[in-house]
Amino acid sequence: MNTLSNISELRIGLSGLIRASAIIVLSGLLVSCAFGDEDAVQSLFGDSEEPLFVAVGTMSGNYALYGSPVGSVWSGNLLPGAGGGTLYSAVYGKDMLIAVGTSPDYFFSLDGLLWIRASTGPAVTIYSAVAGMGRFVAVGDESGTAVIYSSEDGFIWARNLLAAYSESLRGVAYGNDLFAAVGTGSLIVASRDGAIWSLNVGTPVGAGVNLNDVAYGNGMFVAVGDNGSATVSRDGIVWSRAFFIGMAGGNLSGIVYGSGKFVAVGTGGTGAAIYISRDGLAWSANVYRGSAAGFQDVTFSHGAFVAVGNGGQVVYSLDGLQWQTNSLPGSPDLYGITCRP
């Protein structure tokens, strides 16, 4: 069991833990904090009871965290990482936000404004995390071997029982009382309790194909990956292949379910791509018409889809078809996004 060993660096703005902070913003990028007026923080990020989209990634070798109450206007900050740091995923659960990535650091926040650096200890890279069944589950790899950690409070983490697979787990989802995780080499594992995991038999997308993310919705798990690969399952155990229309090359990096549809994002051979499906089996052609190079992740909350990618690209949509574009200052590479309800 790995116990939280280090907490430091209180960062963005205001929460119930610290009263009265002011934010200094340079070219839209939050760079420092000082004592001052609480209203300055609230006017920038909104009330802590309001929805807040949180995007994570890296910029200039630093951990990057950004917040937006509406998915269109963003502010954030950089947190130095030892030897360079990248955050790959953010998750909301148990009334807190957690951001994970390259070890040994991860960050947690009660409101999305004030972030606290913590340490897991082991040299692992976490690519995805999810909340379900009263716990957090995080997946990734350690020196080329797939790993899964879980925590009931977000502070004390235990390494879960998993056979030694020489792969990397890249995505995890929860639904229908089941966790499902996917990764490189067509790896798919599942768990009923988030602690003991079993390998799913078969490779519906073909041997050696990398699966990058998985989502649950409409009674179905849907996983997407490289070369337009996709696979679906109603029970998380038996998987079938799905297909994308007219996709020539490109990789799918993120998927989410919302407003009665799945939305998958990535690249489509000539640039960024966004695909839509009602059932996870039959997918539309690329609906994205912008100039972004590619997207890494997508989320849905409060009636809006928001996708993020390299170069500070952020797009948002109310229907999954028409997308509005916003670019973050400094062009950070963004790999994960979630929302505090």
N, C-alpha and C positions, 0 to 999 in steps of 0.2 A: 504494500500500500504506500502511495506517495502522499505525503502530507505537505500542505502549504508551508514553505520555509522562509519566505521573504515577501513582505508587503512594503511598497514604497511608492513615491511619486504620485501624489494626488494631482490630477491634471485638470481636465476641462471644467471650468465654471462652478456651478452651484448645485448643491443637493441639500437634503435634510441633515446631512452630517456636518456641513460647513455652511455657515451663513455669510451672506454678503461677499460676493466676488465680482470683479469686473474683468472684462475680456479685452485684450488689446488685439486688434485685427489688422493685419498687413496684407493688402491685396486679396482680401477675402479669406486669408489663411490665419487661423488662430495660432499665435506664437507664444503667448505668455499670459499669466494671470496675476492679478493684484487685488488687494482689498478695495472695496468700493461699493457701488450701488447694486443691489439685487436686481433692479429693473433692467440693468444693462444686459444681464444674462437672459432674463425672461424674454426680452424683446428680440434677442438673437435666435434663441432656440425654442421659444414657446414655453408654456407652463409644463411642469414635470408630469402633470396628469394627462397631457395631450399626446397623441401619437408622435413618434419620432423614428424616422428611418435612420439606420446606422450602417455606413459603408466602411470597410476596412481594407487595408492593403499595405503598400510600401511606397516611399519616395526618398530618393537620395540615401538609401541605406537605413532609413528610419521606419519604425512602425507608423502607420498612418490611420487615423480615426476621423471620420466625418459624420456630421449629423444634419438632418433636414426634417422639419415638421411636415413638409408637404411633398418631398421627393424632387423638388425643382430648385430650391435655393439652399445652398450648402455652406457650412462652415466647419472647420476642423482643426486638428493639430498633429504635430509630429512628435513621436516619443522615441528617443535614441535607443537602438538595440545593440547589444554587444556583438561586434563583428557583422553588423547589418541585420535588420529584423524585418520580417514580413508577416502580416496577419492575413490568414486565408479564409477565415469564417467567423461569423458572429451569430449568436443565438440568444433568444429571449425565453426565459422560463423562471418559475419560482420568484417572480417579482424582481428579477435582475437580468442584466445583460452580461454576456461573456464573449470576449474576443480571443481567438486562438490562432496559432501559427507556428513559426519557428521557435524552438525551445531555447532556454528554459522559461521564457516569459509568457505569461498570458495576462489579460486585463479583465477586470470586472467593474460593473457600475450599477448602481441602484436606480439611476434615472437617465442614463445616456449622456449626462453632462459632466459629471465628475467620474473619472476613471482611475482605478487603482491598479498598479502593477503588482503581479504576484509571480511566484516561481513554482513550477511543478517538480523540478529536480532533474528527472531523466532527460537525456538528449534525444527527444522525439520531435517529429514534425507532425502537427495536427492540421489536416486539410478540411475537416468538416465536423460540425457538432449539431446536435438536435436535443430538444427537451421532450420528454414523454414519460409516462408512468411514474411521475414524481421524481425524476432524476435527469441528469444531463448525461449524454453519451457522446464521446469524441473519438474520431478515427483518424488514422494516419499511418506513419511507418517509423521504425527505429532501425537505422542502419540497413535498410532494404527489406525489412521484415514487417508485415502488417501488424498493427497494434490497435487495441480498443481500450479506452479508459472510460470509467463512469464515476459519477459523483452525485450524492443526494443533496448536497448543499452548495456546490460550486467551489468549495474550498479544499476539501479532502477528496483526493482522486485515487481510485483503485484500478490496477490493470486487470482486465477481464480475461477469462479463460478462452484462449483461441489457439488453434494449432499453428505451427510455424509455417506460414506461407511467405515465400520470397516475392512478395508483391507489396503494393502500397494501396491502402484503402483511401478513396478520394471523396466519397459521399455517403451520407447516412440519413435515413428518414424514419419516421414513426407513424404508424397507423394501424387501426384494427387490432390493437393490443400486441403489436409486433414491431420490432426494429429490423430494418434491412439496410445493409451496407454494401457498397460496390467499390470496385477498384481496378487496378491495372491487371492485365492478363485475364480478363473476363471474370475476375473474382467476385462472387456474391456470397455473403454470409447473412444469417438471420438469427434472431434471438427473441424468446418470449419474455425474458426478464431483464434484458440489457446487460446480463452478467455472463451467461454461458451461451456461446455462439456455435453454430453448426454451418458447414459448407453446403451450399446448394449444388445438386448434381446437374451436370449438363452445362453446355456453353451455347446458349441460343443465338448469340451474336457472333459466334466463331471463336476458335481458340486464339488466345493472345491479344484480343481486342481490349483496349482500355475503356472502362466505364468511368465517367467523371462525376456523375451526380445522380441522385434518385429523389423522387418526390412521391407523396401519397395523396390521392384525391379520388372522389367518385368511386370508392371501393376498390381502388387499384394502385399498386406500386408501378411507377414508370421510371426506368433508368436510361440515361443517354450517355454517349461517349464519342470516341474518335471515329472518323470516316462515316459520320452520319448513322452510327449504330444506335439502336434503341431496343429495349426489351421490356415486357410488361408482365405483371403477375397479380392475381387476385388474392393470393394467400402468402406471398413472399417466399414461397418454396418452389413452386413450379412456374417457370418463366417461358414466355413466347416472344418471338421476334416481331418488331414493328418496323415500318419503313417510312422514309421521308421522300416527298415528291420532288424530283428534279434537283436533288442535292449532288453537286459535282465536287467532291473533295470537301475539306473543312471538317472541323471538330465541334461537337456540342459540349459545352462546359457546365451549364446550369439549367435547372428545370424547377418549375413551381406550379401548383394548382391553385386557381382562384377564379371566382365568378363563372363557375361551370366549365372551365377549360384548363388544359395544360398549356404552358408557355415554355418553350425551350430556347436557349440562346447559345451563341457561339460564333463560329465563322462558317461561311458558306462557299469557300473557294476563292471568291473575289473580294471579300470583305466581311463585315459583320452580318449575322443572320439571326432572325427570330422566326420561330415556327409555332403554329397553333394546332391543337387537337382537342376534340371533345371527349374522346375515349382512350387516348394514348396509343391507339393502333394506327389510325389513318391521320396523317399530318398534312397540313397545308404546305404550299410553296413558301418561300421566304417572303415575309410581309414587311421587312425593314427596308426603307428607302433612303436612309441617311448615309453619312460618309465615315462612320466609325470603323476602325480596323477590326474590332472583334469584341465580344462580351464574355465575361467570366462567370457572372452569377445573376440571378433574378429573384425577386421576392414579390409577394402580393399582400397588401393590407389596406383596409379602409377604402376599398374600391379602386385601388391603383396598383398597377404593375410598375416596378422600378428595376432596371437592369444597369449593371456597372461593368466597366472593362478597363483595358489598358489606356494610358494617356489621359486619365481623368475623365473618361467618357461616362456620362450618366444619361439614360433616357427613361421616360415615364409615359404611361398610357392608361387610360380609363377602360379601354375595351380590348387591348392586346393587338389591335390592328393599326391604329394611328399613334405614332410615337413622337414625343417632343424631346429635343436634345438640350443638354446642358453640359458644359465642360468645367471641371474644377480647376482652380488656379494651381500652377505648379505641375500639372499633368501627372498626378500620382497614378500608379498602377493599382487598380482596385480589384480584389479577388472575391470578396464576400459582401453580402448585404442582408439585413434583417430589419425588423420593425418592433419597437416597443409599443404595444397597443395603447 
